[in-house]
Amino acid sequence: MNKSIADDHEAKKKDRTETITFRLPSVLIDELRTDAELEGVSLNNYVAKIFLNHVQWERYERKVGLLPMTEAFLRETLGQMTDEQVVNLAQKIEKQKFKNILAFMKDTHDVSDFVELIRMWLNVSWMQQSVELHDGTYQFKVQHNLGSKWSLYIRTLISELAQDVLGKKAVIKTVAETISFSFPE
């Protein structure tokens, strides 16, 4: 198959839906309905989002060594580090870990896989973010409340990963707890 036919097949496969029935406890369904209402989406859309999050991220978390932690712990730990230590952490330890995660989750990693990994990580980390593709350039905006050391960490990690994984230079700007970065498609 040539690339355009394969792409069309994948797009159709993603758009296709099926109806399936699950037998779940009523109390669980009530909780899901309540959460869906609070999110302003249908129960079907809410449950589909939960399943998608599991398939894209959660099923890998423990396998690749990711752990949940509180914002207070992370802010305090980073606050005790020098800027040089934060940069070293991102460059020497975390960069390799993220490369391993990407390799574990995807057989190949092109720009869209890289963007998806970063987007999912930011999403499950509860960082406010937006990602847009404009004129062949991915543009991210990330808002957090973890302090300037976290911004330095993210800036270093994204810069290193974009260069190592994609062979592309990321343009990154930080203003307090907001990080903007972009790189070509």
C-alpha positions in Angstrom: 0.0 0.0 0.0 1.2 3.5 -0.7 1.3 6.0 2.2 -1.9 7.9 1.3 -4.0 4.7 1.1 -2.6 3.4 4.4 -3.3 6.8 6.0 -6.9 6.7 4.6 -7.3 3.2 6.0 -6.1 4.3 9.4 -8.4 7.3 9.5 -11.4 5.2 8.6 -10.4 2.7 11.3 -10.2 5.4 13.9 -13.6 6.9 13.0 -15.4 3.6 13.0 -17.4 2.8 16.2 -19.0 -0.3 17.6 -21.7 -0.9 20.1 -20.8 -3.0 23.1 -22.5 -3.8 26.4 -20.9 -4.0 29.8 -22.5 -5.2 33.0 -21.4 -2.7 35.7 -22.6 -2.0 39.2 -25.3 0.6 39.3 -23.4 2.7 41.8 -20.4 2.9 39.4 -22.7 3.9 36.5 -24.2 6.6 38.8 -20.8 8.0 39.6 -19.8 8.0 35.9 -23.0 9.8 35.0 -22.4 12.4 37.7 -18.8 13.0 36.5 -19.9 13.2 32.9 -22.5 15.8 33.8 -19.9 17.8 35.7 -17.6 17.7 32.6 -20.5 18.7 30.4 -20.3 15.6 28.1 -22.4 12.6 27.4 -21.8 9.4 29.4 -20.7 7.7 26.2 -18.1 10.4 25.5 -16.9 10.4 29.1 -16.4 6.6 29.2 -14.7 6.7 25.8 -12.3 9.3 27.1 -11.5 7.0 30.1 -10.9 4.1 27.9 -8.7 6.1 25.5 -6.7 7.4 28.4 -6.1 3.9 29.6 -5.1 2.6 26.2 -2.8 5.6 25.4 -1.2 6.0 28.8 -2.3 4.2 31.9 -1.6 0.7 30.8 2.1 1.8 30.4 2.6 3.8 33.6 3.7 1.0 35.9 5.5 -0.8 33.2 7.8 2.1 32.5 8.3 3.2 36.1 6.1 6.2 36.4 4.8 7.1 39.9 2.2 9.6 41.1 3.4 12.3 43.5 2.0 15.4 45.0 2.6 18.9 43.7 3.9 20.0 47.1 6.5 17.2 47.1 7.7 18.0 43.6 7.8 21.8 44.2 9.7 21.3 47.5 12.2 18.8 46.0 12.9 20.9 43.0 13.2 24.0 45.2 16.0 22.4 47.1 18.0 21.8 43.9 20.3 24.3 42.2 19.5 25.2 38.6 22.5 23.1 37.5 21.1 20.1 39.3 17.7 20.5 37.7 19.3 20.8 34.2 21.4 17.7 34.9 18.3 15.8 36.1 16.5 16.6 32.8 19.5 16.0 30.6 21.1 12.9 32.1 18.3 11.0 33.7 14.9 12.0 32.5 15.7 12.4 28.9 16.8 8.7 28.6 13.7 7.6 30.6 11.4 9.5 28.2 13.2 8.0 25.2 12.7 4.5 26.7 9.0 5.3 27.4 8.5 6.3 23.8 10.3 3.2 22.5 8.2 1.0 24.8 4.9 2.6 23.7 5.6 3.0 20.0 7.6 0.9 17.6 8.4 3.9 15.5 8.5 7.5 16.7 7.9 10.3 14.3 6.9 13.9 15.1 3.2 13.0 15.7 4.2 10.2 18.1 6.5 12.5 20.0 3.8 15.2 20.2 1.2 12.6 21.4 3.6 11.4 24.1 4.3 14.9 25.4 0.6 15.8 25.2 -0.4 12.7 27.1 2.3 13.2 29.8 1.2 16.8 30.3 -2.4 15.8 30.4 -2.0 13.0 33.0 0.3 15.4 35.0 -2.7 17.8 35.2 -0.8 20.6 33.6 -3.0 23.0 31.6 -1.8 22.8 28.0 -2.8 23.4 24.4 -1.2 22.0 21.3 -1.8 23.4 17.8 -0.4 22.7 14.4 0.1 26.0 12.4 1.9 26.2 9.1 3.8 22.9 9.7 4.9 23.9 13.2 3.6 22.3 16.4 3.0 24.9 19.1 2.6 24.0 22.8 1.6 26.2 25.6 1.9 24.8 29.1 0.7 26.4 32.4 1.6 24.9 35.8 2.0 26.0 39.4 5.2 24.2 40.3 7.6 27.2 40.2 10.5 28.3 38.1 12.5 25.1 38.6 9.8 23.1 37.0 9.8 25.5 34.1 13.6 25.0 33.8 13.1 21.2 34.0 10.4 21.2 31.2 12.4 23.6 29.1 15.6 21.4 29.3 13.8 18.1 28.8 11.7 19.2 25.8 14.8 20.8 24.2 16.9 17.7 24.7 14.1 15.3 23.6 13.2 17.3 20.4 16.9 17.3 19.4 17.6 13.6 20.2 14.4 12.0 19.2 13.3 14.2 16.3 16.5 15.8 15.2 14.7 19.1 15.5 15.5 22.2 17.5 12.6 23.4 19.7 12.0 27.1 20.2 11.2 27.5 23.9 10.1 30.5 25.9 9.3 30.6 29.6 7.6 33.3 31.6 7.2 32.4 35.2 5.0 29.3 35.2 4.1 29.3 31.6 6.2 27.5 29.0 5.7 27.9 25.2 7.6 25.7 22.8 7.4 24.9 19.1 9.1 22.7 16.6 8.6 21.9 12.9 6.4 19.0 11.8 
